[in-house]
Amino acid sequence: MSFRRLKIEVLSLLRQADLAPALQTIAAMPARQVINPLFGLLYHTDLRVRWHTITAMGTVVAGLADHDLEAARVIVRRLMWNLNDESGGIGWGSPEAMGEILARHTRLAEEYAPILISYIDPQGNFLEHATLQQGALWAVGRLARSRPQRVQAGAPLLLPFIGSSDNALRGLAVWAAIPFEDTPLTEAIRPLRSDPSIITLFSERRLVQTTIAELASAAVDTPNSLVTGAPSGKR
């Protein structure tokens, strides 16, 4: 099948409201062939398609890593390259895809979680663009829900975002913090239980709207209660 035909087929699958059958079909495709269309679809204008693409990348790369770990590493490094200034582009969707992949595969999480955390670290590979910061926060939160021990050290890095004037950054930081066991984080979030700001996030394989107050209450009143993102598919 030509690249163009494959991309059209994959796009048609990812446009479906019910993602589970689409993931099964995509997972059955040769990983080395389907990964390039998925990279392209990270830039799609339809928000649901983009998030479905991120989920599909997690499925495909985790499956690939089970039998060819080095090939999976190459894909993760390609996502990292997209976030490098030297790449000459803007890596829309790359932090989220990286977080989804690491949430789905133990070995890849062991190797690359510190790099993922570094994207929200001013002393590390800090991402300057607000949209990429949103992606990195979602990625940290996604990994925290699957493998909290891999990101626990990054808890203090969420604090500046929790104090952000940007609703999306503030809300995603609170959402990311929910699985963490960290008293300073909890205390910083506590005043946000009255924050009426509304954000949109991808949770349990669907786009949802919620208030920061609801997220903050989940973090403060019932820690670890809102375990969302997608089934971990742990390997």
C-alpha positions as CSV (number, residue, x, y, z in Angstrom):
1,M,0.0,0.0,0.0
2,S,1.3,3.5,-0.9
3,F,2.1,6.0,1.8
4,R,-0.8,8.2,0.7
5,R,-3.4,5.4,0.7
6,L,-2.1,4.2,4.1
7,K,-2.4,7.8,5.5
8,I,-6.0,8.1,4.2
9,E,-6.9,4.7,5.8
10,V,-5.3,5.6,9.1
11,L,-7.0,9.0,9.1
12,S,-10.4,7.4,8.4
13,L,-9.9,5.1,11.4
14,L,-8.8,7.9,13.8
15,R,-11.8,10.0,12.9
16,Q,-14.1,7.4,14.4
17,A,-15.7,8.3,17.7
18,D,-15.1,4.8,19.1
19,L,-11.3,4.5,19.2
20,A,-11.0,0.9,20.4
21,P,-11.7,-0.8,17.0
22,A,-9.5,1.7,15.2
23,L,-6.6,0.9,17.6
24,Q,-7.0,-2.8,17.0
25,T,-6.9,-2.3,13.2
26,I,-3.9,0.0,13.4
27,A,-2.0,-2.3,15.8
28,A,-2.3,-5.0,13.3
29,M,-0.5,-3.0,10.6
30,P,3.3,-3.2,10.2
31,A,4.6,-0.7,12.8
32,R,7.4,0.6,10.5
33,Q,4.8,1.5,7.9
34,V,2.1,3.0,10.0
35,I,4.4,5.2,12.2
36,N,5.1,7.8,9.5
37,P,1.4,8.5,8.8
38,L,0.9,8.8,12.6
39,F,3.7,11.4,12.8
40,G,2.1,13.4,10.1
41,L,-1.3,13.3,11.8
42,L,0.1,14.8,15.0
43,Y,-0.3,18.1,13.2
44,H,-3.9,17.5,12.1
45,T,-6.3,20.4,12.6
46,D,-9.0,18.2,14.1
47,L,-8.3,18.1,17.9
48,R,-9.9,14.6,18.3
49,V,-7.9,13.2,15.4
50,R,-4.7,14.5,17.1
51,W,-5.5,12.9,20.4
52,H,-6.5,9.7,18.8
53,T,-3.2,9.8,16.9
54,I,-1.3,10.2,20.2
55,T,-3.1,7.2,21.7
56,A,-2.4,5.2,18.5
57,M,1.3,6.0,18.7
58,G,1.4,4.7,22.2
59,T,-0.2,1.4,21.1
60,V,2.0,1.0,18.0
61,V,5.3,1.9,19.7
62,A,4.7,-0.1,22.8
63,G,3.9,-3.1,20.6
64,L,7.0,-2.6,18.6
65,A,9.1,-2.4,21.7
66,D,8.0,-5.8,22.8
67,H,9.9,-7.4,19.9
68,D,12.3,-4.7,18.7
69,L,13.3,-2.4,21.5
70,E,15.9,-0.5,19.5
71,A,13.3,0.4,16.7
72,A,11.0,1.7,19.4
73,R,13.9,3.8,20.8
74,V,14.4,5.3,17.4
75,I,10.8,6.5,17.3
76,V,11.1,8.0,20.8
77,R,14.3,9.8,19.8
78,R,12.5,11.1,16.8
79,L,9.9,12.7,19.0
80,M,12.7,14.2,21.1
81,W,14.4,15.5,18.0
82,N,11.1,17.3,17.0
83,L,11.4,19.2,20.3
84,N,15.0,20.2,19.7
85,D,15.6,23.7,18.5
86,E,17.9,22.3,15.9
87,S,15.1,20.4,14.2
88,G,13.9,23.7,12.7
89,G,10.2,22.9,13.5
90,I,7.7,22.9,16.3
91,G,7.0,19.5,17.8
92,W,3.2,19.7,18.2
93,G,2.0,16.6,19.8
94,S,5.5,15.2,20.5
95,P,5.5,15.6,24.3
96,E,2.0,14.0,24.5
97,A,3.0,11.1,22.2
98,M,6.2,10.5,24.2
99,G,4.2,10.5,27.5
100,E,1.6,8.0,26.0
101,I,4.4,5.7,24.8
102,L,6.2,5.7,28.1
103,A,3.0,5.1,30.0
104,R,2.5,2.0,27.9
105,H,5.9,0.4,28.1
106,T,8.1,-0.3,31.2
107,R,11.5,-0.4,29.6
108,L,11.0,2.8,27.6
109,A,9.7,4.6,30.7
110,E,12.8,3.5,32.6
111,E,15.0,5.0,29.9
112,Y,13.2,8.1,28.9
113,A,11.1,9.4,31.9
114,P,14.0,11.7,33.1
115,I,14.1,13.3,29.7
116,L,10.3,13.8,29.7
117,I,10.5,15.5,33.1
118,S,13.3,17.7,31.8
119,Y,10.9,19.4,29.4
120,I,9.2,21.2,32.4
121,D,12.5,21.8,34.2
122,P,14.0,25.4,33.8
123,Q,17.4,23.8,34.4
124,G,16.8,21.1,31.9
125,N,15.4,20.9,28.4
126,F,12.6,23.4,29.2
127,L,10.1,24.0,26.5
128,E,9.5,27.7,26.0
129,H,6.3,27.6,23.9
130,A,3.1,27.5,26.0
131,T,1.4,24.9,23.8
132,L,4.4,22.6,24.1
133,Q,4.4,23.2,27.9
134,Q,0.8,22.1,28.0
135,G,1.7,18.9,26.1
136,A,4.6,18.2,28.5
137,L,2.3,18.7,31.5
138,W,-0.2,16.3,30.1
139,A,2.6,13.8,29.3
140,V,3.9,13.9,32.9
141,G,0.4,13.5,34.2
142,R,-0.3,10.6,31.9
143,L,2.9,8.8,33.0
144,A,2.2,9.6,36.6
145,R,-1.1,7.7,36.3
146,S,0.6,4.6,35.0
147,R,4.1,4.6,36.5
148,P,4.1,7.2,39.4
149,Q,7.5,6.2,40.6
150,R,9.1,7.3,37.3
151,V,7.9,11.0,37.7
152,Q,7.7,11.5,41.5
153,A,11.0,13.4,41.5
154,G,9.5,15.9,39.2
155,A,6.8,17.0,41.6
156,P,8.4,20.3,42.5
157,L,8.6,21.3,38.9
158,L,4.8,21.5,38.7
159,L,4.7,24.3,41.3
160,P,5.4,27.2,39.0
161,F,2.7,26.0,36.6
162,I,0.2,25.7,39.4
163,G,0.7,29.4,39.9
164,S,0.5,30.3,36.2
165,S,-1.9,33.0,35.0
166,D,-2.5,30.7,31.9
167,N,-5.7,28.7,32.6
168,A,-4.6,25.8,30.5
169,L,-1.2,25.5,32.1
170,R,-2.6,25.9,35.6
171,G,-5.3,23.4,35.0
172,L,-3.1,20.8,33.4
173,A,-0.5,21.2,36.2
174,V,-3.3,20.4,38.7
175,W,-4.4,17.5,36.7
176,A,-0.9,16.2,36.4
177,A,-0.4,16.6,40.1
178,I,-3.3,14.4,41.2
179,P,-1.4,11.1,41.4
180,F,1.6,12.7,43.2
181,E,2.1,12.3,46.9
182,D,3.7,15.6,47.7
183,T,2.6,18.0,50.5
184,P,3.9,21.2,48.9
185,L,2.0,20.4,45.8
186,T,-1.2,19.7,47.7
187,E,-0.9,23.0,49.7
188,A,-0.3,25.0,46.5
189,I,-3.4,23.4,44.9
190,R,-5.7,23.9,47.8
191,P,-6.7,27.5,47.0
192,L,-7.6,26.5,43.5
193,R,-10.6,24.6,44.8
194,S,-12.6,27.7,44.1
195,D,-11.1,28.4,40.7
196,P,-14.0,28.4,38.1
197,S,-11.8,28.4,35.0
198,I,-12.7,25.8,32.5
199,I,-10.1,23.7,30.6
200,T,-10.4,21.0,28.0
201,L,-8.3,17.9,28.4
202,F,-8.0,14.4,27.0
203,S,-9.1,11.9,29.6
204,E,-10.1,8.3,29.3
205,R,-9.7,8.5,25.6
206,R,-12.1,11.4,25.2
207,L,-12.0,15.1,25.2
208,V,-13.7,16.5,28.3
209,Q,-14.2,19.9,29.8
210,T,-13.8,20.5,33.5
211,T,-13.1,23.3,35.9
212,I,-9.8,23.8,37.7
213,A,-11.8,23.7,40.9
214,E,-13.0,20.2,40.2
215,L,-9.5,19.1,39.5
216,A,-8.1,20.8,42.6
217,S,-10.7,19.2,44.8
218,A,-9.8,15.8,43.4
219,A,-6.1,16.5,44.2
220,V,-6.7,17.8,47.7
221,D,-9.7,16.1,49.0
222,T,-9.4,12.6,47.5
223,P,-5.8,12.1,46.4
224,N,-5.2,9.8,43.5
225,S,-9.0,9.4,42.9
226,L,-8.9,10.8,39.3
227,V,-6.8,8.3,37.5
228,T,-7.4,9.3,33.9
229,G,-5.6,9.4,30.6
230,A,-6.2,6.0,29.0
231,P,-5.8,2.4,29.9
232,S,-2.2,1.9,30.7
233,G,-1.7,-1.2,28.6
234,K,1.4,-1.9,30.8
235,R,4.1,-4.0,29.4
